[in-house]
Amino acid sequence: MTTNNNDNRTDVLLLLPPQWTPLSPYYALPILAGEIKQAGYTCSIRDLNIEYFHRILSPQYLSWCRIGVEKRLESLREDFILSIADLGPDAFSQGENAYSEIQGKLDQCELYWDIVIANIEKAKKTLIEEDSFYDPKNLQWAFNIICQGLEIASLPFFPSKIMLRDFRNRNHKLTIDSVMEATEDRNENPFISYYEVVLPALIDINPRVIGVSINAFSQVVGGLTLAKLLKSHMPDTHISLGGNFFTRVTSTLAQKPEFFKNFCHSLIYEEGEKPIIKLIETIREGKDLSEVPNLLYLKDNKVHMTAKCQPKKLNEIAIPDLADLDLSAYMSPEIVLPMQASRGCYWKKCTFCDHDYGVEYNLKTPQKLVAEMRSLKENFNIKNFEFIDEAISPSYLRKMSQAIIDDKLEVQWFMYARTEKGFSKDLLELAYKAGCRMIMWGVESGSKRIMELINKGIDIDNRFEPLKNANAAGIWNFCFIFFGFPTETSEEAMLTINMIMDNKELINSYGMSTFTLGKHTKIKEDPETFGIVNIKEDEEDLSTKLHYEIIEGMSQDQVYKACQLCTAISDRIYFAPLWFSIGFREFLHLYLDKYGLEYIKRYSYIDDTRAEPYKKQTGEKS
């Protein structure tokens, strides 16, 4: 594709499509914007995700949803009549079920529809304004109103479901055909009408390149719907996809020319800082895309894949540029900005994990990190950060904490870590002094056998010592656990539940999930060792996960029951805790910084008075 190099077109427009959490800017786009501008090109960012949330969580949209539901029901009536004519009585139950399900949801939503319309703006303000946000009961009320609002907003597109954290539709299989169908289905795709509203403004910008960032399954339908519309309506603009999600399926996409025909001109895989600059240069000068590293593109009806380049060192990457973003639009009283001290994982041996697939371990110096945080604080008033590193080591934590203290930088943050013995009491006291308020630990399982299969590389018998030290320093422990690791028995699942009960004072909160087999895990390289058979490689060509069977261990139904039992017991032992209903780690972090660890530990929605003495002891403001 050639362009006029002498025009005044914006070089790059970076877009974040729905569905992503609406609390803060997505980290990668401001980084790319900083890199692009530093290279001398023009760039702007538009967060279509946060704009979408404000659009659908509005009195006007929620009022329209009544009309939308009626249109959907009418469409179902017509489809039902046609199906009866084509298929006879066999179509009756299917058509009747879809109609009755929507009608049932409609009857349920009618119980609170008008209340939500009257309060939706107040609910959003509750999340944004400090005075209301830091009242736990106000926050819980606002969450309820917003979640009910999203149920109403989803109803015209049933069975698709819009959530604060996710988007789901009937396409349970991630295949090219099913995704194509989803991007074109006006009845069930809630993004098409939204994009048709914003598309004219994007066309007016007329950039040379548009980058669409798709980072999770929740963004696949929204992101590809956007890319498809852009490609068909902007023939003079190069549409390129990027983000973590498609990096994991590049070998599949290399065999799918139809993907590129429908959705994009190119796709950047793995780290994008160097490729995006080369792509801009190539488009501006009308050169061949084969010169761009880390790229998949279509030529002569065949997908071509260029060689990888050495990724840019974190110390050399530009400071995130947030200038184009309206930070007041995000649904949080303070932005908790994602931040990276490293890319990849320094351990990189856990058998279940492929989070760092395609990433070389890359460490930022503490001095560069502190300079970056200071710049963000001074230029954008960012004082809270979430370190999204796979894990921060004890040695690096000491260096970065000391660097923050030496720089007299007043910031607060939380991080991810492994339960290693190096997290001593004095180190965690230093980290707290530097602003650490929470650590997300990979605890995983209460079974020693399962932990050895996972190959976590820690002292399993003493892994709660770092948690004791963290609590003693005033740092909250959030622990990740999961059920269903291959060969895990019901008795071993119970060991995990008992672990939580026995360590309630140390496991301040937890996140529970079930095992899934990633395409790039070490388990997949040696499945027999883990009792896995019959891996189905091609069942979902766009999925980052694999279907499989097991020869021993819990069934899926047993795994589900273990999760239910864990939740039921936790509800009892944690006694309606504040952390459970806060919903987002970012919000928990803000509450911890304001009220302190002991207050959040003791607060219960059933009896909130028992937490008050702890707030007064810490001297925190009400």
Sequence and secondary structure as in RCSB ss.txt:
>XXXX:A:sequence
MTTNNNDNRTDVLLLLPPQWTPLSPYYALPILAGEIKQAGYTCSIRDLNIEYFHRILSPQYLSWCRIGVEKRLES
LREDFILSIADLGPDAFSQGENAYSEIQGKLDQCELYWDIVIANIEKAKKTLIEEDSFYDPKNLQWAFNIICQGL
EIASLPFFPSKIMLRDFRNRNHKLTIDSVMEATEDRNENPFISYYEVVLPALIDINPRVIGVSINAFSQVVGGLT
LAKLLKSHMPDTHISLGGNFFTRVTSTLAQKPEFFKNFCHSLIYEEGEKPIIKLIETIREGKDLSEVPNLLYLKD
NKVHMTAKCQPKKLNEIAIPDLADLDLSAYMSPEIVLPMQASRGCYWKKCTFCDHDYGVEYNLKTPQKLVAEMRS
LKENFNIKNFEFIDEAISPSYLRKMSQAIIDDKLEVQWFMYARTEKGFSKDLLELAYKAGCRMIMWGVESGSKRI
MELINKGIDIDNRFEPLKNANAAGIWNFCFIFFGFPTETSEEAMLTINMIMDNKELINSYGMSTFTLGKHTKIKE
DPETFGIVNIKEDEEDLSTKLHYEIIEGMSQDQVYKACQLCTAISDRIYFAPLWFSIGFREFLHLYLDKYGLEYI
KRYSYIDDTRAEPYKKQTGEKS
>XXXX:A:secstr
    TTS   SEEEEE S S TTS  THHHHHHHHHHHTT  EEEEEHHHHHHHHHSSHHHHHHHHHHHHHHHHH
HHHHHHHHHHHHTTHHHHHHHHHHHHHHHHHHHHHTTHHHHHHHHHHHHHHHHSHHHHTSHHHHHHHHHHHHHHH
HHHHGGGTT EE SS EE S  S  HHHHHHHHH TTT TTHHHHHHHHHHHHHH  SEEEEE  SGGGHHHHHH
HHHHHHHH TTSEEEEESHHHHTTHHHHTT HHHHHHH SEEE S  HHHHHHHHHHHHHT  GGGSSSEEEEET
TEEEE        GGGS     TTS GGGSSSSS EEEE SEES SS   TT  TTTT   EE  HHHHHHHHHH
HHHHH   EEEE SS   HHHHHHHHHHHHHTT   EEEEEE   TT  HHHHHHHHHTTEEEEEEEEE S HHH
HHHHT  S GGGTTHHHHHHHHHT EEEEEEEE  TT  HHHHHHHHHHHHHTTTT  EEEEEE  EETTSHHHH
SGGGGTEEEEETTSSTT SEEEEEESSS  HHHHHHHHHHHHHHHHHHHTSBHHHHH  HHHHHHHHHHH HHHH
HH BSS GGGGHHHHHHHT   
